[in-house]
Structure formats: structure tokens, C-alpha cells
Amino acid sequence: MNLLTVLTGILVFLARVTDVSLGTLRTISIVNGRSRIAFALGLVEVSIWLVVISTVVERMHDAPVLGLFYAFGFAMGNVVGIFIEKRLAMGFVAIRAITVREDGREMADRLRELGHSVTVFTGEGMRGPVIELFVVSSRREQKGIVGLLSEMDPDIFYVAEQANVLSGYRTPARHAATGWRAVVKRK
């Protein structure tokens, strides 16, 4: 194995990480109905893949180790793609939170104060009356909502499901920007 083979292998690995990561984001964009983003990501993804596969196939007989770089790049691309997608948190979730506490309506009011739309249902659980809070939010806000609910009721039961099709979604009301954010907003 010479230096050129190692450098080619590293480039193959990095290119595979890139194109598989883009493929992961493209797939999620398709699921979320973002066709323009999916189109652009797919175009770049396949362009990278064509260059990489032609390089590997052309040199595979002389340097079979390139197949390992290719395979490891694919595997790492999946991990990186999932990591990036979690950081971007694209899409929406429907959160159903069920509490047995009587202050469930106060929990709903607190979420409403933060600008979230909340629907409250009363029901019957295995041990008696329950209150269900139904909230649709962006995935970025999910952790904060669940954290607030868990803080108010440590025994709360919740389920968060991906919401693919929404009608009439209302973004949470935001308070006016202050400090450096106000300066950035003016530009």
C-alpha cells in the first residue's frame, strides 16, 4: 500500500461520509414533504457517489483496500447523517402528555403563556380521571416542552410522534428581541 492509495482511500472515506450523510438528510426531507431540498440534496449526493464509485471500481483490482475505505465511509456517513439530522431537528411532533394531577389545566395555561397551542382532554385512566394535553410543535421545541411538563409533573406520561401533515399550525408567539438579538434583527 503506497501513499497515493492511502490518500485516495481517505478521500473515498470522506466523500462517502458526505454523500451518505446527504442521503440521510434527503430521505428525511422526503418524509417531511420538502421536495426542493430533497431534489438539491439528491443531486449533490449522487454526483459525489458517481465520482467515488468510479474511482473505487477503477482501482479496486490494484488496491482492494479502497473497498474498506468505501465501506467504512458508508457506515460513518449513516452515523454523521443521523447526528446532523438530530441537530437540525427538522419537522414537527405531536406531543400527547397525560397527567393524573388536577393541575393539568395549569400546565396547559403555562404552555399557552409560552405561545404554544394546547388542546386539553379529560378522560379515564386505569386508576381514575386523567387530563391529556395535546401539543403540536417543531422538533426543536420538543425537548423544552417535555422538560417543562416533566418539571411540573415528574410522573407525567407522554408520547411524541412525528407529525407529517399539518393544517393550520400556529407558530408560538415570540417576545420582542432584546439585547444583541434586537440589533441583529434590524439588519
C-alpha positions in Angstrom: 0.0 0.0 0.0 1.5 3.3 -1.1 0.9 6.9 -0.2 -1.3 7.5 -3.2 -3.6 4.6 -2.2 -3.9 5.8 1.4 -4.7 9.4 0.2 -7.2 8.1 -2.3 -8.7 5.9 0.5 -9.0 8.9 2.8 -10.7 10.9 0.1 -13.1 8.0 -0.7 -13.9 7.7 3.0 -14.6 11.4 3.4 -16.6 11.6 0.2 -18.7 8.6 1.3 -19.3 10.1 4.7 -20.5 13.3 2.9 -22.8 11.6 0.3 -24.4 9.1 2.8 -25.0 12.0 5.3 -26.7 13.9 2.5 -28.7 10.8 1.7 -29.9 10.6 5.2 -31.0 14.3 5.2 -32.6 13.8 1.7 -34.6 10.9 3.0 -35.9 12.9 6.0 -36.7 15.8 3.7 -38.8 13.5 1.5 -40.7 12.2 4.6 -41.3 15.8 5.6 -42.5 16.7 2.1 -39.7 19.1 1.3 -39.3 18.2 -2.3 -37.0 21.1 -3.3 -34.5 20.4 -0.6 -34.7 16.7 -1.4 -34.0 17.4 -5.1 -30.9 19.5 -4.3 -29.5 17.1 -1.8 -30.2 14.1 -4.1 -28.3 15.9 -7.0 -25.2 16.5 -4.9 -25.4 13.1 -3.2 -25.5 11.2 -6.5 -22.8 13.4 -8.1 -20.4 12.6 -5.3 -21.4 8.9 -5.3 -20.7 8.6 -9.1 -17.2 10.1 -8.7 -16.4 7.9 -5.7 -17.7 4.6 -7.2 -15.9 5.2 -10.5 -12.7 5.8 -8.6 -13.0 2.7 -6.4 -14.1 0.4 -9.3 -11.3 1.6 -11.5 -8.6 1.0 -8.9 -10.2 -1.9 -6.9 -8.1 -4.6 -8.7 -4.8 -2.9 -7.8 -5.9 -1.6 -4.4 -8.7 -3.7 -2.8 -8.2 -1.8 0.4 -10.2 1.0 -1.2 -13.3 -1.2 -0.7 -12.7 -1.0 3.0 -12.4 2.8 2.9 -15.7 2.8 0.9 -17.5 0.6 3.4 -16.2 2.5 6.4 -17.2 5.8 4.8 -20.7 4.4 4.2 -21.1 3.3 7.8 -19.7 6.5 9.2 -21.9 8.5 6.9 -25.0 7.0 8.5 -23.8 8.0 11.9 -22.9 11.5 10.8 -26.2 11.9 8.9 -28.2 11.0 11.9 -26.2 13.3 14.1 -26.7 16.2 11.7 -30.4 15.5 11.4 -30.8 15.5 15.2 -29.0 18.8 15.4 -31.2 20.3 12.7 -34.4 18.8 14.2 -36.4 19.2 11.0 -40.2 18.8 11.1 -42.9 18.7 13.7 -44.0 16.5 16.5 -47.4 15.9 18.2 -46.9 15.5 21.9 -49.6 13.8 24.0 -49.0 14.2 27.7 -51.2 12.5 30.2 -51.3 13.5 33.9 -53.4 12.4 36.8 -52.8 15.6 38.6 -55.6 18.1 38.9 -53.4 20.9 37.8 -53.3 19.7 34.2 -55.1 22.8 33.1 -52.5 24.9 34.8 -49.9 23.0 32.8 -51.8 23.8 29.6 -52.0 27.5 30.7 -48.3 27.6 31.3 -47.6 26.2 27.8 -50.1 28.7 26.3 -48.2 31.6 28.1 -45.2 30.4 26.2 -47.1 30.7 23.0 -48.0 27.1 22.3 -51.4 25.9 21.2 -52.6 23.3 23.6 -55.8 21.2 23.5 -57.0 19.6 26.8 -58.9 16.4 27.0 -60.3 14.8 30.1 -60.5 11.1 30.3 -60.5 7.9 32.4 -57.3 6.0 33.1 -56.8 2.7 34.8 -56.7 4.4 38.2 -59.3 7.2 37.6 -59.6 10.5 35.9 -56.7 11.9 33.7 -56.1 15.0 31.7 -54.4 14.8 28.3 -52.5 17.8 26.9 -52.1 17.7 23.1 -49.4 20.0 21.7 -48.0 20.2 18.2 -44.6 21.9 18.0 -41.4 22.0 16.0 -39.0 19.2 16.9 -36.6 21.9 18.1 -39.1 22.9 20.8 -39.9 19.3 21.9 -37.2 19.0 24.5 -38.3 22.2 26.2 -41.9 21.3 26.2 -41.3 17.9 27.6 -38.9 19.3 30.1 -41.4 21.8 31.4 -44.1 19.2 31.7 -41.8 16.8 33.5 -40.8 19.6 35.8 -44.4 20.3 36.7 -45.3 16.6 37.0 -42.4 14.2 37.4 -44.8 11.3 36.9 -46.3 12.6 33.6 -46.7 10.1 30.7 -46.0 11.4 27.3 -45.7 10.3 23.7 -44.1 12.3 20.9 -45.0 11.3 17.4 -43.7 12.7 14.1 -46.4 14.9 12.5 -46.0 14.8 8.8 -49.1 16.7 7.6 -50.4 19.8 9.4 -53.2 22.1 8.8 -53.4 25.5 10.5 -50.2 25.1 12.5 -49.6 28.3 14.5 -46.1 29.1 15.5 -45.6 30.0 19.1 -45.7 33.8 19.8 -42.3 35.2 20.5 -41.4 38.0 22.7 -39.7 41.0 21.2 -36.0 40.5 20.7 -33.8 42.3 23.2 -30.0 42.9 23.6 -27.8 41.8 20.7 -30.7 39.9 19.1 -32.6 43.2 18.6 -29.5 44.7 16.9 -29.2 41.6 14.6 -33.0 41.7 13.8 -32.7 45.4 12.5 -30.4 44.5 9.7 
